[in-house]
Amino acid sequence: MFDWIADPNAWLALGTLSSLEIVLGMDNIIFPHAGDGQTAGTSTKRRPSHRRIR
């Protein structure tokens, strides 16, 4: 049942997964708007259509 404890591949996989979780978690803290179509650091709204420059 606990044979995976002695398997180095299991520990390598666990270490890799943990490292990715930490890096990607920090990425979400640093760039919170990366997934909503905005660039990092911008939170401006679009102008109404009658105020846009054409």
mmCIF entry with sequence, helices, sheets and N, C-alpha, C, O atoms, coordinates in Angstrom:
data_MODEL
# 
_entry.id   MODEL 
# 
_entity.id                         1 
_entity.type                       polymer 
_entity.pdbx_number_of_molecules   1 
# 
_entity_poly.entity_id                      1 
_entity_poly.type                           'polypeptide(L)' 
_entity_poly.nstd_linkage                   no 
_entity_poly.nstd_monomer                   no 
_entity_poly.pdbx_seq_one_letter_code       MFDWIADPNAWLALGTLSSLEIVLGMDNIIFPHAGDGQTAGTSTKRRPSHRRIR 
_entity_poly.pdbx_seq_one_letter_code_can   MFDWIADPNAWLALGTLSSLEIVLGMDNIIFPHAGDGQTAGTSTKRRPSHRRIR 
_entity_poly.pdbx_strand_id                 A 
# 
loop_
_entity_poly_seq.entity_id 
_entity_poly_seq.num 
_entity_poly_seq.mon_id 
_entity_poly_seq.hetero 
1 1  MET n 
1 2  PHE n 
1 3  ASP n 
1 4  TRP n 
1 5  ILE n 
1 6  ALA n 
1 7  ASP n 
1 8  PRO n 
1 9  ASN n 
1 10 ALA n 
1 11 TRP n 
1 12 LEU n 
1 13 ALA n 
1 14 LEU n 
1 15 GLY n 
1 16 THR n 
1 17 LEU n 
1 18 SER n 
1 19 SER n 
1 20 LEU n 
1 21 GLU n 
1 22 ILE n 
1 23 VAL n 
1 24 LEU n 
1 25 GLY n 
1 26 MET n 
1 27 ASP n 
1 28 ASN n 
1 29 ILE n 
1 30 ILE n 
1 31 PHE n 
1 32 PRO n 
1 33 HIS n 
1 34 ALA n 
1 35 GLY n 
1 36 ASP n 
1 37 GLY n 
1 38 GLN n 
1 39 THR n 
1 40 ALA n 
1 41 GLY n 
1 42 THR n 
1 43 SER n 
1 44 THR n 
1 45 LYS n 
1 46 ARG n 
1 47 ARG n 
1 48 PRO n 
1 49 SER n 
1 50 HIS n 
1 51 ARG n 
1 52 ARG n 
1 53 ILE n 
1 54 ARG n 
# 
_struct_asym.id          A 
_struct_asym.entity_id   1 
# 
loop_
_struct_conf.conf_type_id 
_struct_conf.id 
_struct_conf.pdbx_PDB_helix_id 
_struct_conf.beg_label_comp_id 
_struct_conf.beg_label_asym_id 
_struct_conf.beg_label_seq_id 
_struct_conf.pdbx_beg_PDB_ins_code 
_struct_conf.end_label_comp_id 
_struct_conf.end_label_asym_id 
_struct_conf.end_label_seq_id 
_struct_conf.pdbx_end_PDB_ins_code 
_struct_conf.beg_auth_comp_id 
_struct_conf.beg_auth_asym_id 
_struct_conf.beg_auth_seq_id 
_struct_conf.end_auth_comp_id 
_struct_conf.end_auth_asym_id 
_struct_conf.end_auth_seq_id 
_struct_conf.pdbx_PDB_helix_class 
_struct_conf.details 
_struct_conf.pdbx_PDB_helix_length 
HELX_P HELX_P1 AA1 ASP A 3  ? ALA A 6  ? ASP A 3  ALA A 6  5 ? 4  
HELX_P HELX_P2 AA2 PRO A 8  ? ILE A 30 ? PRO A 8  ILE A 30 1 ? 23 
HELX_P HELX_P3 AA3 SER A 49 ? ARG A 51 ? SER A 49 ARG A 51 5 ? 3  
# 
_struct_conf_type.id          HELX_P 
_struct_conf_type.criteria    ? 
_struct_conf_type.reference   ? 
# 
loop_
_atom_site.group_PDB 
_atom_site.id 
_atom_site.type_symbol 
_atom_site.label_atom_id 
_atom_site.label_alt_id 
_atom_site.label_comp_id 
_atom_site.label_asym_id 
_atom_site.label_entity_id 
_atom_site.label_seq_id 
_atom_site.pdbx_PDB_ins_code 
_atom_site.Cartn_x 
_atom_site.Cartn_y 
_atom_site.Cartn_z 
_atom_site.occupancy 
_atom_site.B_iso_or_equiv 
_atom_site.pdbx_formal_charge 
_atom_site.auth_seq_id 
_atom_site.auth_comp_id 
_atom_site.auth_asym_id 
_atom_site.auth_atom_id 
_atom_site.pdbx_PDB_model_num 
ATOM 1   N N  . MET A 1 1  ? 0.815   -1.198 0.000   1.00 0.00 ? 1  MET A N  1 
ATOM 2   C CA . MET A 1 1  ? 0.000   0.000  0.000   1.00 0.00 ? 1  MET A CA 1 
ATOM 3   C C  . MET A 1 1  ? 0.865   1.271  0.000   1.00 0.00 ? 1  MET A C  1 
ATOM 4   O O  . MET A 1 1  ? 0.545   2.245  -0.682  1.00 0.00 ? 1  MET A O  1 
ATOM 5   N N  . PHE A 1 2  ? 1.930   1.252  0.748   1.00 0.00 ? 2  PHE A N  1 
ATOM 6   C CA . PHE A 1 2  ? 2.814   2.422  0.830   1.00 0.00 ? 2  PHE A CA 1 
ATOM 7   C C  . PHE A 1 2  ? 4.142   2.174  0.126   1.00 0.00 ? 2  PHE A C  1 
ATOM 8   O O  . PHE A 1 2  ? 5.186   2.665  0.556   1.00 0.00 ? 2  PHE A O  1 
ATOM 9   N N  . ASP A 1 3  ? 4.093   1.410  -0.959  1.00 0.00 ? 3  ASP A N  1 
ATOM 10  C CA . ASP A 1 3  ? 5.314   1.121  -1.706  1.00 0.00 ? 3  ASP A CA 1 
ATOM 11  C C  . ASP A 1 3  ? 5.868   2.361  -2.395  1.00 0.00 ? 3  ASP A C  1 
ATOM 12  O O  . ASP A 1 3  ? 7.062   2.420  -2.688  1.00 0.00 ? 3  ASP A O  1 
ATOM 13  N N  . TRP A 1 4  ? 5.021   3.350  -2.656  1.00 0.00 ? 4  TRP A N  1 
ATOM 14  C CA . TRP A 1 4  ? 5.458   4.552  -3.353  1.00 0.00 ? 4  TRP A CA 1 
ATOM 15  C C  . TRP A 1 4  ? 6.437   5.377  -2.514  1.00 0.00 ? 4  TRP A C  1 
ATOM 16  O O  . TRP A 1 4  ? 7.184   6.193  -3.053  1.00 0.00 ? 4  TRP A O  1 
ATOM 17  N N  . ILE A 1 5  ? 6.432   5.166  -1.205  1.00 0.00 ? 5  ILE A N  1 
ATOM 18  C CA . ILE A 1 5  ? 7.326   5.946  -0.333  1.00 0.00 ? 5  ILE A CA 1 
ATOM 19  C C  . ILE A 1 5  ? 8.792   5.662  -0.662  1.00 0.00 ? 5  ILE A C  1 
ATOM 20  O O  . ILE A 1 5  ? 9.636   6.551  -0.557  1.00 0.00 ? 5  ILE A O  1 
ATOM 21  N N  . ALA A 1 6  ? 9.087   4.453  -1.051  1.00 0.00 ? 6  ALA A N  1 
ATOM 22  C CA . ALA A 1 6  ? 10.467  4.075  -1.375  1.00 0.00 ? 6  ALA A CA 1 
ATOM 23  C C  . ALA A 1 6  ? 10.821  4.314  -2.840  1.00 0.00 ? 6  ALA A C  1 
ATOM 24  O O  . ALA A 1 6  ? 11.964  4.091  -3.240  1.00 0.00 ? 6  ALA A O  1 
ATOM 25  N N  . ASP A 1 7  ? 9.869   4.760  -3.637  1.00 0.00 ? 7  ASP A N  1 
ATOM 26  C CA . ASP A 1 7  ? 10.101  4.943  -5.070  1.00 0.00 ? 7  ASP A CA 1 
ATOM 27  C C  . ASP A 1 7  ? 10.621  6.357  -5.347  1.00 0.00 ? 7  ASP A C  1 
ATOM 28  O O  . ASP A 1 7  ? 9.909   7.324  -5.079  1.00 0.00 ? 7  ASP A O  1 
ATOM 29  N N  . PRO A 1 8  ? 11.837  6.505  -5.874  1.00 0.00 ? 8  PRO A N  1 
ATOM 30  C CA . PRO A 1 8  ? 12.386  7.838  -6.146  1.00 0.00 ? 8  PRO A CA 1 
ATOM 31  C C  . PRO A 1 8  ? 11.596  8.604  -7.208  1.00 0.00 ? 8  PRO A C  1 
ATOM 32  O O  . PRO A 1 8  ? 11.543  9.833  -7.174  1.00 0.00 ? 8  PRO A O  1 
ATOM 33  N N  . ASN A 1 9  ? 10.983  7.883  -8.150  1.00 0.00 ? 9  ASN A N  1 
ATOM 34  C CA . ASN A 1 9  ? 10.175  8.560  -9.166  1.00 0.00 ? 9  ASN A CA 1 
ATOM 35  C C  . ASN A 1 9  ? 8.961   9.251  -8.555  1.00 0.00 ? 9  ASN A C  1 
ATOM 36  O O  . ASN A 1 9  ? 8.557   10.317 -9.021  1.00 0.00 ? 9  ASN A O  1 
ATOM 37  N N  . ALA A 1 10 ? 8.386   8.665  -7.535  1.00 0.00 ? 10 ALA A N  1 
ATOM 38  C CA . ALA A 1 10 ? 7.243   9.285  -6.863  1.00 0.00 ? 10 ALA A CA 1 
ATOM 39  C C  . ALA A 1 10 ? 7.674   10.577 -6.172  1.00 0.00 ? 10 ALA A C  1 
ATOM 40  O O  . ALA A 1 10 ? 6.959   11.578 -6.213  1.00 0.00 ? 10 ALA A O  1 
ATOM 41  N N  . TRP A 1 11 ? 8.839   10.550 -5.541  1.00 0.00 ? 11 TRP A N  1 
ATOM 42  C CA . TRP A 1 11 ? 9.326   11.758 -4.866  1.00 0.00 ? 11 TRP A CA 1 
ATOM 43  C C  . TRP A 1 11 ? 9.698   12.847 -5.877  1.00 0.00 ? 11 TRP A C  1 
ATOM 44  O O  . TRP A 1 11 ? 9.492   14.033 -5.621  1.00 0.00 ? 11 TRP A O  1 
ATOM 45  N N  . LEU A 1 12 ? 10.242  12.442 -7.013  1.00 0.00 ? 12 LEU A N  1 
ATOM 46  C CA . LEU A 1 12 ? 10.570  13.404 -8.064  1.00 0.00 ? 12 LEU A CA 1 
ATOM 47  C C  . LEU A 1 12 ? 9.291   14.043 -8.604  1.00 0.00 ? 12 LEU A C  1 
ATOM 48  O O  . LEU A 1 12 ? 9.239   15.256 -8.810  1.00 0.00 ? 12 LEU A O  1 
ATOM 49  N N  . ALA A 1 13 ? 8.279   13.240 -8.827  1.00 0.00 ? 13 ALA A N  1 
ATOM 50  C CA . ALA A 1 13 ? 7.002   13.765 -9.316  1.00 0.00 ? 13 ALA A CA 1 
ATOM 51  C C  . ALA A 1 13 ? 6.367   14.695 -8.284  1.00 0.00 ? 13 ALA A C  1 
ATOM 52  O O  . ALA A 1 13 ? 5.842   15.748 -8.645  1.00 0.00 ? 13 ALA A O  1 
ATOM 53  N N  . LEU A 1 14 ? 6.408   14.327 -7.030  1.00 0.00 ? 14 LEU A N  1 
ATOM 54  C CA . LEU A 1 14 ? 5.850   15.170 -5.974  1.00 0.00 ? 14 LEU A CA 1 
ATOM 55  C C  . LEU A 1 14 ? 6.609   16.491 -5.864  1.00 0.00 ? 14 LEU A C  1 
ATOM 56  O O  . LEU A 1 14 ? 5.998   17.546 -5.693  1.00 0.00 ? 14 LEU A O  1 
ATOM 57  N N  . GLY A 1 15 ? 7.927   16.438 -5.960  1.00 0.00 ? 15 GLY A N  1 
ATOM 58  C CA . GLY A 1 15 ? 8.726   17.665 -5.920  1.00 0.00 ? 15 GLY A CA 1 
ATOM 59  C C  . GLY A 1 15 ? 8.460   18.565 -7.113  1.00 0.00 ? 15 GLY A C  1 
ATOM 60  O O  . GLY A 1 15 ? 8.372   19.784 -6.965  1.00 0.00 ? 15 GLY A O  1 
ATOM 61  N N  . THR A 1 16 ? 8.330   17.973 -8.298  1.00 0.00 ? 16 THR A N  1 
ATOM 62  C CA . THR A 1 16 ? 8.036   18.747 -9.490  1.00 0.00 ? 16 THR A CA 1 
ATOM 63  C C  . THR A 1 16 ? 6.671   19.414 -9.388  1.00 0.00 ? 16 THR A C  1 
ATOM 64  O O  . THR A 1 16 ? 6.532   20.601 -9.683  1.00 0.00 ? 16 THR A O  1 
ATOM 65  N N  . LEU A 1 17 ? 5.669   18.655 -8.972  1.00 0.00 ? 17 LEU A N  1 
ATOM 66  C CA . LEU A 1 17 ? 4.330   19.206 -8.813  1.00 0.00 ? 17 LEU A CA 1 
ATOM 67  C C  . LEU A 1 17 ? 4.295   20.323 -7.778  1.00 0.00 ? 17 LEU A C  1 
ATOM 68  O O  . LEU A 1 17 ? 3.654   21.351 -7.994  1.00 0.00 ? 17 LEU A O  1 
ATOM 69  N N  . SER A 1 18 ? 4.973   20.127 -6.669  1.00 0.00 ? 18 SER A N  1 
ATOM 70  C CA . SER A 1 18 ? 5.009   21.162 -5.631  1.00 0.00 ? 18 SER A CA 1 
ATOM 71  C C  . SER A 1 18 ? 5.691   22.429 -6.137  1.00 0.00 ? 18 SER A C  1 
ATOM 72  O O  . SER A 1 18 ? 5.233   23.536 -5.853  1.00 0.00 ? 18 SER A O  1 
ATOM 73  N N  . SER A 1 19 ? 6.774   22.275 -6.877  1.00 0.00 ? 19 SER A N  1 
ATOM 74  C CA . SER A 1 19 ? 7.472   23.447 -7.425  1.00 0.00 ? 19 SER A CA 1 
ATOM 75  C C  . SER A 1 19 ? 6.588   24.210 -8.401  1.00 0.00 ? 19 SER A C  1 
ATOM 76  O O  . SER A 1 19 ? 6.547   25.440 -8.373  1.00 0.00 ? 19 SER A O  1 
ATOM 77  N N  . LEU A 1 20 ? 5.888   23.494 -9.256  1.00 0.00 ? 20 LEU A N  1 
ATOM 78  C CA . LEU A 1 20 ? 4.995   24.153 -10.207 1.00 0.00 ? 20 LEU A CA 1 
ATOM 79  C C  . LEU A 1 20 ? 3.856   24.875 -9.499  1.00 0.00 ? 20 LEU A C  1 
ATOM 80  O O  . LEU A 1 20 ? 3.481   25.979 -9.894  1.00 0.00 ? 20 LEU A O  1 
ATOM 81  N N  . GLU A 1 21 ? 3.306   24.266 -8.463  1.00 0.00 ? 21 GLU A N  1 
ATOM 82  C CA . GLU A 1 21 ? 2.229   24.904 -7.709  1.00 0.00 ? 21 GLU A CA 1 
ATOM 83  C C  . GLU A 1 21 ? 2.710   26.204 -7.063  1.00 0.00 ? 21 GLU A C  1 
ATOM 84  O O  . GLU A 1 21 ? 1.986   27.200 -7.060  1.00 0.00 ? 21 GLU A O  1 
ATOM 85  N N  . ILE A 1 22 ? 3.913   26.197 -6.523  1.00 0.00 ? 22 ILE A N  1 
ATOM 86  C CA . ILE A 1 22 ? 4.454   27.401 -5.877  1.00 0.00 ? 22 ILE A CA 1 
ATOM 87  C C  . ILE A 1 22 ? 4.704   28.487 -6.916  1.00 0.00 ? 22 ILE A C  1 
ATOM 88  O O  . ILE A 1 22 ? 4.320   29.638 -6.707  1.00 0.00 ? 22 ILE A O  1 
ATOM 89  N N  . VAL A 1 23 ? 5.341   28.143 -8.031  1.00 0.00 ? 23 VAL A N  1 
ATOM 90  C CA . VAL A 1 23 ? 5.653   29.135 -9.062  1.00 0.00 ? 23 VAL A CA 1 
ATOM 91  C C  . VAL A 1 23 ? 4.375   29.712 -9.663  1.00 0.00 ? 23 VAL A C  1 
ATOM 92  O O  . VAL A 1 23 ? 4.256   30.930 -9.800  1.00 0.00 ? 23 VAL A O  1 
ATOM 93  N N  . LEU A 1 24 ? 3.430   28.870 -10.018 1.00 0.00 ? 24 LEU A N  1 
ATOM 94  C CA . LEU A 1 24 ? 2.198   29.357 -10.629 1.00 0.00 ? 24 LEU A CA 1 
ATOM 95  C C  . LEU A 1 24 ? 1.332   30.106 -9.626  1.00 0.00 ? 24 LEU A C  1 
ATOM 96  O O  . LEU A 1 24 ? 0.611   31.028 -10.006 1.00 0.00 ? 24 LEU A O  1 
ATOM 97  N N  . GLY A 1 25 ? 1.390   29.734 -8.372  1.00 0.00 ? 25 GLY A N  1 
ATOM 98  C CA . GLY A 1 25 ? 0.661   30.473 -7.343  1.00 0.00 ? 25 GLY A CA 1 
ATOM 99  C C  . GLY A 1 25 ? 1.224   31.871 -7.172  1.00 0.00 ? 25 GLY A C  1 
ATOM 100 O O  . GLY A 1 25 ? 0.464   32.825 -7.012  1.00 0.00 ? 25 GLY A O  1 
ATOM 101 N N  . MET A 1 26 ? 2.543   32.010 -7.203  1.00 0.00 ? 26 MET A N  1 
ATOM 102 C CA . MET A 1 26 ? 3.154   33.330 -7.094  1.00 0.00 ? 26 MET A CA 1 
ATOM 103 C C  . MET A 1 26 ? 2.847   34.159 -8.332  1.00 0.00 ? 26 MET A C  1 
ATOM 104 O O  . MET A 1 26 ? 2.682   35.375 -8.242  1.00 0.00 ? 26 MET A O  1 
ATOM 105 N N  . ASP A 1 27 ? 2.769   33.512 -9.478  1.00 0.00 ? 27 ASP A N  1 
ATOM 106 C CA . ASP A 1 27 ? 2.419   34.204 -10.711 1.00 0.00 ? 27 ASP A CA 1 
ATOM 107 C C  . ASP A 1 27 ? 1.021   34.815 -10.595 1.00 0.00 ? 27 ASP A C  1 
ATOM 108 O O  . ASP A 1 27 ? 0.797   35.931 -11.064 1.00 0.00 ? 27 ASP A O  1 
ATOM 109 N N  . ASN A 1 28 ? 0.091   34.106 -9.983  1.00 0.00 ? 28 ASN A N  1 
ATOM 110 C CA . ASN A 1 28 ? -1.263  34.637 -9.806  1.00 0.00 ? 28 ASN A CA 1 
ATOM 111 C C  . ASN A 1 28 ? -1.294  35.806 -8.824  1.00 0.00 ? 28 ASN A C  1 
ATOM 112 O O  . ASN A 1 28 ? -2.146  36.686 -8.944  1.00 0.00 ? 28 ASN A O  1 
ATOM 113 N N  . ILE A 1 29 ? -0.399  35.827 -7.878  1.00 0.00 ? 29 ILE A N  1 
ATOM 114 C CA . ILE A 1 29 ? -0.336  36.943 -6.928  1.00 0.00 ? 29 ILE A CA 1 
ATOM 115 C C  . ILE A 1 29 ? 0.268   38.169 -7.607  1.00 0.00 ? 29 ILE A C  1 
ATOM 116 O O  . ILE A 1 29 ? -0.217  39.283 -7.412  1.00 0.00 ? 29 ILE A O  1 
ATOM 117 N N  . ILE A 1 30 ? 1.322   37.974 -8.403  1.00 0.00 ? 30 ILE A N  1 
ATOM 118 C CA . ILE A 1 30 ? 2.010   39.092 -9.043  1.00 0.00 ? 30 ILE A CA 1 
ATOM 119 C C  . ILE A 1 30 ? 1.193   39.667 -10.186 1.00 0.00 ? 30 ILE A C  1 
ATOM 120 O O  . ILE A 1 30 ? 1.120   40.887 -10.334 1.00 0.00 ? 30 ILE A O  1 
ATOM 121 N N  . PHE A 1 31 ? 0.575   38.813 -11.000 1.00 0.00 ? 31 PHE A N  1 
ATOM 122 C CA . PHE A 1 31 ? -0.208  39.239 -12.158 1.00 0.00 ? 31 PHE A CA 1 
ATOM 123 C C  . PHE A 1 31 ? -1.665  38.793 -12.002 1.00 0.00 ? 31 PHE A C  1 
ATOM 124 O O  . PHE A 1 31 ? -2.075  37.820 -12.634 1.00 0.00 ? 31 PHE A O  1 
ATOM 125 N N  . PRO A 1 32 ? -2.444  39.475 -11.186 1.00 0.00 ? 32 PRO A N  1 
ATOM 126 C CA . PRO A 1 32 ? -3.800  38.991 -10.898 1.00 0.00 ? 32 PRO A CA 1 
ATOM 127 C C  . PRO A 1 32 ? -4.764  39.104 -12.068 1.00 0.00 ? 32 PRO A C  1 
ATOM 128 O O  . PRO A 1 32 ? -5.780  38.408 -12.067 1.00 0.00 ? 32 PRO A O  1 
ATOM 129 N N  . HIS A 1 33 ? -4.501  39.948 -13.072 1.00 0.00 ? 33 HIS A N  1 
ATOM 130 C CA . HIS A 1 33 ? -5.439  40.145 -14.173 1.00 0.00 ? 33 HIS A CA 1 
ATOM 131 C C  . HIS A 1 33 ? -5.034  39.389 -15.426 1.00 0.00 ? 33 HIS A C  1 
ATOM 132 O O  . HIS A 1 33 ? -5.568  39.666 -16.500 1.00 0.00 ? 33 HIS A O  1 
ATOM 133 N N  . ALA A 1 34 ? -4.125  38.460 -15.328 1.00 0.00 ? 34 ALA A N  1 
ATOM 134 C CA . ALA A 1 34 ? -3.603  37.806 -16.524 1.00 0.00 ? 34 ALA A CA 1 
ATOM 135 C C  . ALA A 1 34 ? -4.653  36.976 -17.250 1.00 0.00 ? 34 ALA A C  1 
ATOM 136 O O  . ALA A 1 34 ? -4.536  36.788 -18.460 1.00 0.00 ? 34 ALA A O  1 
ATOM 137 N N  . GLY A 1 35 ? -5.662  36.478 -16.570 1.00 0.00 ? 35 GLY A N  1 
ATOM 138 C CA . GLY A 1 35 ? -6.630  35.612 -17.208 1.00 0.00 ? 35 GLY A CA 1 
ATOM 139 C C  . GLY A 1 35 ? -7.881  36.291 -17.709 1.00 0.00 ? 35 GLY A C  1 
ATOM 140 O O  . GLY A 1 35 ? -8.721  35.629 -18.318 1.00 0.00 ? 35 GLY A O  1 
ATOM 141 N N  . ASP A 1 36 ? -8.046  37.580 -17.483 1.00 0.00 ? 36 ASP A N  1 
ATOM 142 C CA . ASP A 1 36 ? -9.294  38.226 -17.872 1.00 0.00 ? 36 ASP A CA 1 
ATOM 143 C C  . ASP A 1 36 ? -9.142  39.151 -19.081 1.00 0.00 ? 36 ASP A C  1 
ATOM 144 O O  . ASP A 1 36 ? -9.973  40.036 -19.284 1.00 0.00 ? 36 ASP A O  1 
ATOM 145 N N  . GLY A 1 37 ? -8.110  38.964 -19.873 1.00 0.00 ? 37 GLY A N  1 
ATOM 146 C CA . GLY A 1 37 ? -7.952  39.733 -21.096 1.00 0.00 ? 37 GLY A CA 1 
ATOM 147 C C  . GLY A 1 37 ? -7.295  41.084 -20.918 1.00 0.00 ? 37 GLY A C  1 
ATOM 148 O O  . GLY A 1 37 ? -7.139  41.821 -21.892 1.00 0.00 ? 37 GLY A O  1 
ATOM 149 N N  . GLN A 1 38 ? -6.910  41.427 -19.713 1.00 0.00 ? 38 GLN A N  1 
ATOM 150 C CA . GLN A 1 38 ? -6.241  42.702 -19.468 1.00 0.00 ? 38 GLN A CA 1 
ATOM 151 C C  . GLN A 1 38 ? -4.761  42.440 -19.247 1.00 0.00 ? 38 GLN A C  1 
ATOM 152 O O  . GLN A 1 38 ? -4.360  41.354 -18.829 1.00 0.00 ? 38 GLN A O  1 
ATOM 153 N N  . THR A 1 39 ? -3.964  43.449 -19.532 1.00 0.00 ? 39 THR A N  1 
ATOM 154 C CA . THR A 1 39 ? -2.544  43.305 -19.248 1.00 0.00 ? 39 THR A CA 1 
ATOM 155 C C  . THR A 1 39 ? -2.304  43.564 -17.776 1.00 0.00 ? 39 THR A C  1 
ATOM 156 O O  . THR A 1 39 ? -3.126  44.190 -17.106 1.00 0.00 ? 39 THR A O  1 
ATOM 157 N N  . ALA A 1 40 ? -1.198  43.092 -17.278 1.00 0.00 ? 40 ALA A N  1 
ATOM 158 C CA . ALA A 1 40 ? -0.884  43.253 -15.867 1.00 0.00 ? 40 ALA A CA 1 
ATOM 159 C C  . ALA A 1 40 ? -0.758  44.731 -15.512 1.00 0.00 ? 40 ALA A C  1 
ATOM 160 O O  . ALA A 1 40 ? -0.091  45.495 -16.209 1.00 0.00 ? 40 ALA A O  1 
ATOM 161 N N  . GLY A 1 41 ? -1.394  45.112 -14.442 1.00 0.00 ? 41 GLY A N  1 
ATOM 162 C CA . GLY A 1 41 ? -1.286  46.479 -13.959 1.00 0.00 ? 41 GLY A CA 1 
ATOM 163 C C  . GLY A 1 41 ? -2.305  47.438 -14.535 1.00 0.00 ? 41 GLY A C  1 
ATOM 164 O O  . GLY A 1 41 ? -2.298  48.617 -14.182 1.00 0.00 ? 41 GLY A O  1 
ATOM 165 N N  . THR A 1 42 ? -3.177  46.976 -15.406 1.00 0.00 ? 42 THR A N  1 
ATOM 166 C CA . THR A 1 42 ? -4.195  47.860 -15.962 1.00 0.00 ? 42 THR A CA 1 
ATOM 167 C C  . THR A 1 42 ? -5.564  47.405 -15.514 1.00 0.00 ? 42 THR A C  1 
ATOM 168 O O  . THR A 1 42 ? -5.861  46.211 -15.503 1.00 0.00 ? 42 THR A O  1 
ATOM 169 N N  . SER A 1 43 ? -6.385  48.345 -15.152 1.00 0.00 ? 43 SER A N  1 
ATOM 170 C CA . SER A 1 43 ? -7.749  48.002 -14.773 1.00 0.00 ? 43 SER A CA 1 
ATOM 171 C C  . SER A 1 43 ? -8.711  49.058 -15.303 1.00 0.00 ? 43 SER A C  1 
ATOM 172 O O  . SER A 1 43 ? -9.732  49.350 -14.681 1.00 0.00 ? 43 SER A O  1 
ATOM 173 N N  . THR A 1 44 ? -8.376  49.623 -16.451 1.00 0.00 ? 44 THR A N  1 
ATOM 174 C CA . THR A 1 44 ? -9.226  50.667 -17.025 1.00 0.00 ? 44 THR A CA 1 
ATOM 175 C C  . THR A 1 44 ? -10.383 50.046 -17.778 1.00 0.00 ? 44 THR A C  1 
ATOM 176 O O  . THR A 1 44 ? -10.274 48.944 -18.315 1.00 0.00 ? 44 THR A O  1 
ATOM 177 N N  . LYS A 1 45 ? -11.479 50.759 -17.811 1.00 0.00 ? 45 LYS A N  1 
ATOM 178 C CA . LYS A 1 45 ? -12.644 50.301 -18.553 1.00 0.00 ? 45 LYS A CA 1 
ATOM 179 C C  . LYS A 1 45 ? -12.630 50.924 -19.944 1.00 0.00 ? 45 LYS A C  1 
ATOM 180 O O  . LYS A 1 45 ? -12.003 51.958 -20.171 1.00 0.00 ? 45 LYS A O  1 
ATOM 181 N N  . ARG A 1 46 ? -13.327 50.281 -20.861 1.00 0.00 ? 46 ARG A N  1 
ATOM 182 C CA . ARG A 1 46 ? -13.420 50.840 -22.211 1.00 0.00 ? 46 ARG A CA 1 
ATOM 183 C C  . ARG A 1 46 ? -14.311 52.066 -22.187 1.00 0.00 ? 46 ARG A C  1 
ATOM 184 O O  . ARG A 1 46 ? -15.245 52.170 -21.393 1.00 0.00 ? 46 ARG A O  1 
ATOM 185 N N  . ARG A 1 47 ? -13.994 52.989 -23.080 1.00 0.00 ? 47 ARG A N  1 
ATOM 186 C CA . ARG A 1 47 ? -14.823 54.187 -23.189 1.00 0.00 ? 47 ARG A CA 1 
ATOM 187 C C  . ARG A 1 47 ? -16.160 53.835 -23.827 1.00 0.00 ? 47 ARG A C  1 
ATOM 188 O O  . ARG A 1 47 ? -16.241 52.898 -24.620 1.00 0.00 ? 47 ARG A O  1 
ATOM 189 N N  . PRO A 1 48 ? -17.182 54.561 -23.495 1.00 0.00 ? 48 PRO A N  1 
ATOM 190 C CA . PRO A 1 48 ? -18.462 54.358 -24.206 1.00 0.00 ? 48 PRO A CA 1 
ATOM 191 C C  . PRO A 1 48 ? -18.268 54.642 -25.693 1.00 0.00 ? 48 PRO A C  1 
ATOM 192 O O  . PRO A 1 48 ? -17.379 55.403 -26.076 1.00 0.00 ? 48 PRO A O  1 
ATOM 193 N N  . SER A 1 49 ? -19.097 54.032 -26.519 1.00 0.00 ? 49 SER A N  1 
ATOM 194 C CA . SER A 1 49 ? -18.896 54.120 -27.966 1.00 0.00 ? 49 SER A CA 1 
ATOM 195 C C  . SER A 1 49 ? -18.928 55.562 -28.487 1.00 0.00 ? 49 SER A C  1 
ATOM 196 O O  . SER A 1 49 ? -18.234 55.874 -29.455 1.00 0.00 ? 49 SER A O  1 
ATOM 197 N N  . HIS A 1 50 ? -19.711 56.437 -27.874 1.00 0.00 ? 50 HIS A N  1 
ATOM 198 C CA . HIS A 1 50 ? -19.782 57.803 -28.374 1.00 0.00 ? 50 HIS A CA 1 
ATOM 199 C C  . HIS A 1 50 ? -18.570 58.649 -27.929 1.00 0.00 ? 50 HIS A C  1 
ATOM 200 O O  . HIS A 1 50 ? -18.402 59.775 -28.398 1.00 0.00 ? 50 HIS A O  1 
ATOM 201 N N  . ARG A 1 51 ? -17.734 58.117 -27.034 1.00 0.00 ? 51 ARG A N  1 
ATOM 202 C CA . ARG A 1 51 ? -16.541 58.823 -26.569 1.00 0.00 ? 51 ARG A CA 1 
ATOM 203 C C  . ARG A 1 51 ? -15.253 58.276 -27.165 1.00 0.00 ? 51 ARG A C  1 
ATOM 204 O O  . ARG A 1 51 ? -14.180 58.805 -26.878 1.00 0.00 ? 51 ARG A O  1 
ATOM 205 N N  . ARG A 1 52 ? -15.325 57.244 -27.979 1.00 0.00 ? 52 ARG A N  1 
ATOM 206 C CA . ARG A 1 52 ? -14.123 56.647 -28.556 1.00 0.00 ? 52 ARG A CA 1 
ATOM 207 C C  . ARG A 1 52 ? -13.596 57.503 -29.707 1.00 0.00 ? 52 ARG A C  1 
ATOM 208 O O  . ARG A 1 52 ? -14.348 58.164 -30.423 1.00 0.00 ? 52 ARG A O  1 
ATOM 209 N N  . ILE A 1 53 ? -12.272 57.460 -29.849 1.00 0.00 ? 53 ILE A N  1 
ATOM 210 C CA . ILE A 1 53 ? -11.619 58.145 -30.967 1.00 0.00 ? 53 ILE A CA 1 
ATOM 211 C C  . ILE A 1 53 ? -11.667 57.198 -32.150 1.00 0.00 ? 53 ILE A C  1 
ATOM 212 O O  . ILE A 1 53 ? -11.320 56.023 -32.025 1.00 0.00 ? 53 ILE A O  1 
ATOM 213 N N  . ARG A 1 54 ? -12.090 57.696 -33.284 1.00 0.00 ? 54 ARG A N  1 
ATOM 214 C CA . ARG A 1 54 ? -12.208 56.819 -34.466 1.00 0.00 ? 54 ARG A CA 1 
ATOM 215 C C  . ARG A 1 54 ? -11.094 57.049 -35.414 1.00 0.00 ? 54 ARG A C  1 
ATOM 216 O O  . ARG A 1 54 ? -11.029 56.403 -36.459 1.00 0.00 ? 54 ARG A O  1 
# 
